Amino acid sequence: MKHLTPLALAAGLLALTLAGCVVAPATTSTTVTKTESGITTTTVTTTVAPPPLPVYEQPAVPGPRYLWTPGYWAWGDAAYYWVPGVWVLPPRVGLLWTPGWWGWSGGSYRWHLGYWGPPIGFYGGINYGFGYFGTGYVGGYWHGGEFHYNRSVNNIRDKRITNVYVQNITRNTTINRVSYNGGSGGTTVQPTTTERAALQQPHVAPTTEQMRQHAMAVGEHGQRYRPSGDGPAVYGSSRVSERFNDPGAVRAPAPDHAQTPLLPMTGQEAAAAHAAPGRVEERAAPEERRGGPAERESAQGVPAGREQIRREQAQRRQPPGTQRARPARQAQHPRPAHREREHEER
């Protein structure tokens, strides 16, 4: 029988590591529990660090009252799989989604399951983008039984969505793609007093559609993490569909500039932005409903508010008296930050 020398054994282990550290032998444990709502969930801990978050464009919201749930890395079959972000209907009106997150504790990475609740809770300080910058949520809010969307961080194309406002969130810093809290290289954000209180409140488990999205991702080889940086096959989808056949799915990474408004914020800055009263409520203009410049920029991940700035700059360059010649019906009037939705289906 051939015996391996210590040197040969070390060389073999190194080769396995270079072949793909994510699939290297790892200590993994799985615990099956039941949530307060009676839904069975699985808690996973592993010694393999989650990969960096991919940079991708957000799929278009499919209709009113749909809420964005960010994509994340899930562990399964000795590897990480990307679960695409997706728009879903909440279990009931008034609930917001707190994303799940990986956290380092006791020598391993533990997955903390996301949940629905009236307030946004702690999600590890992970910058998932599209309103989830690490603390709180600035992508929208519930009012009068309807969800109001922040156009600067959401891809809005559906003309039925008229509850829209603009609150630009821009940071001129490098995109932070770390996907876990604690440990070596992880975020160091700690829960605020408000987030700790939210953790103690009643939660609603992920919906059936969300669990279906998770199960499909772990079963798709194309969603498996590749150390080379290729993939995943699908980054996000407008709806949950069989084998990610959604025509609105995002299947390519975003350009470097696509998430410029979705850069990391400190916990205090994100909390301040979440509570800022300076929202500008708007109705979707006819040009935007037909796919005008403002909408196209929003779809590409560029804040739609920049289009308004360009229009204002153009007005200032016009000769005196030009603006006075415009019909009065084109004047823009500020709308209240919180208003009931005008019921208009087109």
C-alpha angles and dihedrals in degrees: 000000000000115000123208118229118225089252093053091047091051091049091052093051090049091052091053090050094050091048089066125321093207093065094044116118109287138179106246132172130186125202122190115209140160124242125225089266091055097252115140114236135178125229114205128196123183138168092226115097116236115251123250117281115260120239111236142152120258117250115239117272107254097216148325120317094020113133127206119244111191124234120252144178116265125193118231139138092013093302143073120262126195113237105205119237111250143184112243138171111252120240088254141350115285098031124120129200122246107197123231119248144193117241133185113234135151095357098311143070115256126197114227109204119234121238146187122250143140093261128043111249134199118302102175099270088280115160101224091163129220094084097326102098098159101284127047125337129274098176096096148310141231120253130162093356093303132098117238116209129216102225094201092069103025131072103232120180104138109106090210090070105088100151096093134141136170124238110159117212111190132165124177095216137104117284110257109219099175110133104196142055124236129358123076111341096354127129117278098208115134126202117269123230089261092050092049089052091049090055090061095051124092113280135200117222123237114287124254089256091054092050089048091053089052094049093049092051095052089049095051117088090203090064093056116116115254118199088215089070096244119137156319099206093224125027101179142347138206092225139009107264137167111281089348093290091151108138089217094056119128110234103171135058118257124253115262092260097047096093097040092129091045100069127136120281130191117254093254093048093049092048091050092049090049091055097038112127095205097100116142110213116211143173119231106265119228091248091053092048089056092050100270127174096278093054094045091053091049090051090054092052096258115129110261088215089075090068090059089051091053091051091050091049090050090052092053090054093055120103117264114278095026095106092047089059092062119103113260092236090072094061115118117231123192115245126212115270092234117040138144115262114258103234105237123146117186 
